[in-house]
Amino acid sequence: NEWYFSISFDSITKGMTSEEAYNYLPKVIELLFKLDEDYLIWEALYFLIELYSIADTTQIHPFLESNWSELTNHIKKFNDSYAIPFKVLKNHLRITN
């Protein structure tokens, strides 16, 4: 089902408060480290962006901040994800480097 991720992510975020979304961010970041397929990383990055939108903040979560370099190095291995959704995440969070 081509809508699997969208439907799954919607079921997770349905009714989430901004605080709940913000507190959920580390789970997705941890998941990103475990993934090794570009397509799955792509989807997880967009889910992370969606959570930030629900959280209604551009404040970098402390867990993301402390793991930013490691996450960047991991995602760099996956050309498509690094080229598009990772840049969207950086733009959303106003990260310039």
C-alpha positions in Angstrom: 0.0 0.0 0.0 1.6 3.2 -1.1 -0.1 5.1 1.7 1.1 2.8 4.4 3.5 5.3 6.0 1.1 8.2 5.7 -1.7 6.3 7.3 0.5 4.9 10.0 2.0 8.2 10.9 -1.4 9.8 11.0 -2.6 7.2 13.4 0.3 7.9 15.7 -0.1 11.7 15.6 -3.9 11.9 15.7 -4.9 14.0 18.7 -1.3 14.6 19.7 -0.7 17.8 21.7 2.3 20.0 20.8 4.0 18.8 24.0 3.4 15.1 23.2 4.8 15.6 19.6 7.9 17.4 21.0 8.4 14.6 23.5 8.0 11.9 20.7 10.9 13.4 18.7 13.7 11.3 20.3 11.9 8.1 19.4 12.0 9.0 15.7 15.6 10.2 15.9 16.6 6.9 17.5 14.7 5.1 14.7 16.7 7.0 12.1 19.9 5.6 13.4 18.6 2.0 13.1 17.4 2.4 9.5 19.7 1.6 6.6 17.4 2.0 3.6 17.1 5.3 1.8 13.3 5.1 1.4 12.7 4.3 5.0 15.0 7.1 6.1 13.2 9.5 3.7 9.8 8.6 5.3 11.1 8.8 8.9 12.6 12.3 8.2 9.3 13.5 6.9 7.6 12.1 10.0 10.1 14.0 12.1 9.2 17.2 10.2 5.5 16.5 10.8 6.1 16.0 14.5 8.0 19.4 14.6 5.0 20.9 12.8 2.6 19.5 15.4 4.9 20.6 18.2 4.7 24.1 16.6 8.3 24.9 17.3 11.6 25.3 15.6 13.4 24.7 18.9 15.9 21.9 18.4 15.2 19.1 20.8 18.1 18.5 23.2 18.3 14.9 22.0 18.6 16.0 18.4 21.1 18.7 19.3 23.4 16.3 21.1 23.2 13.8 18.2 23.2 16.2 15.3 26.7 15.4 13.9 26.2 11.7 14.2 22.8 11.9 12.5 24.1 14.0 9.7 26.9 11.6 9.1 24.5 8.7 9.0 22.1 10.3 6.6 24.9 11.5 4.3 25.2 7.8 3.3 21.8 8.0 1.7 21.8 10.3 -1.3 18.1 10.8 -1.8 17.3 11.4 1.8 20.2 13.7 2.3 19.4 15.7 -0.8 15.7 16.4 0.0 14.0 15.6 3.3 17.2 16.3 5.4 17.5 19.7 3.8 13.8 20.3 4.5 14.4 19.4 8.1 17.4 21.7 8.3 15.3 24.6 6.8 12.4 23.9 9.1 14.8 24.1 12.1 16.7 27.1 10.6 20.0 25.1 10.7 22.4 26.7 8.3 25.5 24.5 8.5 
